[in-house]
Amino acid sequence: EEYGENNNGCRCLNKTADLTSLTERACTTSSGAPGVTLTLRSGSCAPLNYGSNICQPHDLVDDATCDVSQANNSDIPSYCFQSWCYVDADACVRDTDNAVYRSSYFPVESGVDMFYSYDACNSTGNSWMEFVERRALGGIHIKASVPSYLEPMIFKRDGEGNIIDEPGEEYYDNSVPYEGAYMNYIKEIMRIAKGDITNVTYTYKSRSSTLKHPSSHYTAAVQDIENGLVDMSIGPFWITGERLKLAAFTVPLIYDRTVLVIPKPGSKNSLSYQTSKVLAPFTAGLWGVVILVIVCTSLLSVWFANGSATKRVLRRRTKQQPRFSRQQFGIYARLSLDSILEKGLFFFSGGVEQDGGSSLPYKLLMFGFGFFILISVSAYVANLAAFLTRSVPDYVATMEGAVKSNLKICGHPALAGELTSKWPDARFVFSESEGEFYGVLEDYKAGKCDVLAVGREDTMIDLELLNLFCDEGLVYTNSLVMENPIAFPVRPDLASGLSYWILQGDKYHGVSLKNSVDRYTAENKFQPKCNVELSAQVSERNDYAQIMPTNMFFPIIFWLGFAITAAILQIVHLWQVKKGRKSSALIGRVSTLNLFRNIDRDFVSSKEDDDLNIKLPRITTMLKQQTLQTREGSSQDSSTNNGDDGLIRRSRVNFHNDCADRGGSESPQDRFEENAGNSCNDEFLAVGSSESASFDCDIASPVAEEELNLRIRQLLYTPSVV
């Protein structure tokens, strides 16, 4: 039926001349008449009067999709039975309410401007619109190149059915079909497209493109798309900046993780390493903190024990003497060394020595130090057994470690720009030979690099390459070097249509490249001859994490708090002494350097600053005088002063030279105790051995002066007394 005057201006037009002008799409119909292809590169060959003049189901007659004889038991689309024709869009829109559509078969860039309408023929275009929504490519026939063989992804078989590893003459023979997971994936995409992709034929890449890109077969295949030789290429193509300049890409099929491949590691068994295990539970920083705490505790304890003694004896000087003499410095250095050794012994033994007679600052200091020892030793012992028995592999398993160790890293030349941009400090070596990752492996075997950067998705299904890795003792790590999307390179006008079907297959039909690869490898029992994954048994685990200073924050702060408190109390005590005030009961007893009151008074009030060789005889003389006076007074007044403690006394004199930290004193010290009704405890400084000397003086019974002299000489000439 031809619509004219009765259609109120929306008439069918004769478009034969327009279709004839499309000489680049000229074809011959099955009847031998001249025709035009319905899409740019493929599709049905329709006669030149296709859609012209009259309303009729043109597609049922001229569209191969609607050919009942070629339907292969599939349903004929409902749009095939709908009538339509090409119309004048301006007239239809102006004079009628008929729906008008621009032809997708002949877009504006083809040189013609054609519109069609189903409403003009009293038909409906709903079924056609539904079909168009599912027909992103317009029933295209795709010509695709294959860059190389990649078993089990892409390969050919010889005449005996064996898989061919390396491309030969058969590669340039298109009659030998391709097989593999990628071909299966393309078939699945064609199945769900339902005629939108009518066919895909595979061919080889050009030799000229290979010469232009000798280091990568895949980049050479992309060059063929740029040159217009093929519509797309099939294979695991990385999307790189260089390739995007040549062609468009579909949406990513999968993401390839380029990881570090290293030589299979061994274990460290050297004597130096085994010895260092003892220190391994703590980091170097924490060991430094432990040593610092011991030293600080030692110096504070020396200060707390000998502060007043220093003022009275060690720093007595005249105006002509230096403020701090070399002799005094030597004494303090020895005191500090002894104290450090003592506190170190406390730490290693897991406790501190108890002394009830020490000063309050000293007790507070030891309280904090004891808690620090408790936590430190407990943490060390709890972690030590694991470190002593572990076996650490001798290898670099991370990209960061490879860069830090300045290792040479073999990489794929197609990723040169991306790798150097992401890792500017790395020492990459890019292969200039053919063979893709086989060329990278050859560089490693030639000693050009220490480790490799290899794409997992691109190589984990290459059985031959994996077996070569086994021969070379190489394993994959989990250290990510970079991540690249894998997609198909295509002509720009096909990118959106192919991407549509790839997404549809993944979301609604369970069709994905990963699923196709998994099914193929499962069916063909794909298994390399060794385990190419870095074993978890040799990986560095968190079970062996070292204890860091931050883990010891609380015991360090605990010790520091008590050390500061003790220092404040000591400063308060020294200030009170300097002001001539009596030390408070809260602070407690403070060590001195006095022997006893009358000797200390005579000794300290002396204006002469004698050296030690002069002082010791003076002490001896004073000691003898007081002993004789006490004996004489006791013999004269014993009958009348039986109850008077000041006249009749029983005395015991003890001189101690002890290196232990007793009585709050950090230094070895001699102590004189006079016990009657009251007791006094005065001390003087002596540096030396831990031996002690003592003598008893019983005033109630005579004591020979020779015996007393002998006792004094034994004390004064002991090598430990300075």
Disulfide bonds with the S-S distance in Angstrom:
Cys10-Cys92 1.94
Cys12-Cys85 2.03
Cys27-Cys45 1.85
Cys55-Cys121 1.90
Cys66-Cys80 1.72
Cys410-Cys449 1.86
Cys470-Cys530 1.76
